[in-house]
Amino acid sequence: MHCYYCDKDARAVCRFCGAAVCSDHTKAGRFVSGWASHGELSGTRADYVIVNNAIWCGSCSVQPVYAMR
């Protein structure tokens, strides 16, 4: 497999866009995935998974989605 950006041998896959990336184009960051529930009867509940050093290509645009009230 080759790097999507420069055609060198890929070392990882971007967690967000799925592009194969070489060591020059690999960045690592914190990835948080989960949900939160706010209800009158159940109160506030949350379940999250936090992954440190998640692979990111550095080029794709990662944008959080915020719940609208």
WOGI-V573141 format. One record per residue. PSI is psi in whole degrees, 0 to 359 (* if undefined). OMEGA is omega in whole degrees, -180 to 180 (none if undefined). NEAR is the number of other C-alpha atoms within 10 Angstrom. Layout:
psi:PSI omega:OMEGA near:NEAR
psi:PSI omega:OMEGA near:NEAR
This chain:
psi:142 omega:-178 near:12
psi:154 omega:178 near:15
psi:135 omega:180 near:21
psi:332 omega:-173 near:17
psi:331 omega:-175 near:15
psi:358 omega:176 near:12
psi:10 omega:171 near:12
psi:171 omega:176 near:14
psi:132 omega:-180 near:14
psi:145 omega:178 near:20
psi:344 omega:-177 near:15
psi:174 omega:178 near:21
psi:133 omega:180 near:19
psi:130 omega:-179 near:20
psi:335 omega:-172 near:14
psi:316 omega:-177 near:14
psi:346 omega:178 near:13
psi:5 omega:179 near:14
psi:138 omega:173 near:19
psi:137 omega:-177 near:22
psi:148 omega:176 near:27
psi:178 omega:-179 near:21
psi:334 omega:178 near:13
psi:330 omega:-177 near:13
psi:10 omega:-180 near:20
psi:130 omega:173 near:20
psi:157 omega:179 near:16
psi:145 omega:180 near:14
psi:185 omega:-178 near:12
psi:131 omega:179 near:11
psi:126 omega:179 near:15
psi:128 omega:179 near:13
psi:136 omega:179 near:9
psi:194 omega:-179 near:9
psi:160 omega:175 near:10
psi:145 omega:-179 near:10
psi:131 omega:179 near:10
psi:113 omega:-180 near:10
psi:152 omega:-179 near:8
psi:320 omega:-177 near:6
psi:322 omega:-175 near:6
psi:349 omega:-177 near:8
psi:205 omega:-180 near:8
psi:128 omega:177 near:10
psi:147 omega:178 near:10
psi:147 omega:176 near:9
psi:114 omega:-176 near:9
psi:153 omega:171 near:10
psi:128 omega:179 near:10
psi:125 omega:179 near:11
psi:117 omega:174 near:12
psi:151 omega:-180 near:11
psi:34 omega:174 near:11
psi:138 omega:-177 near:17
psi:132 omega:177 near:21
psi:137 omega:-178 near:25
psi:341 omega:-180 near:26
psi:355 omega:-178 near:14
psi:328 omega:-179 near:13
psi:155 omega:-176 near:12
psi:110 omega:180 near:9
psi:120 omega:-178 near:10
psi:131 omega:178 near:6
psi:152 omega:176 near:7
psi:124 omega:-179 near:6
psi:141 omega:179 near:6
psi:138 omega:178 near:6
psi:139 omega:176 near:4
psi:* omega:none near:3
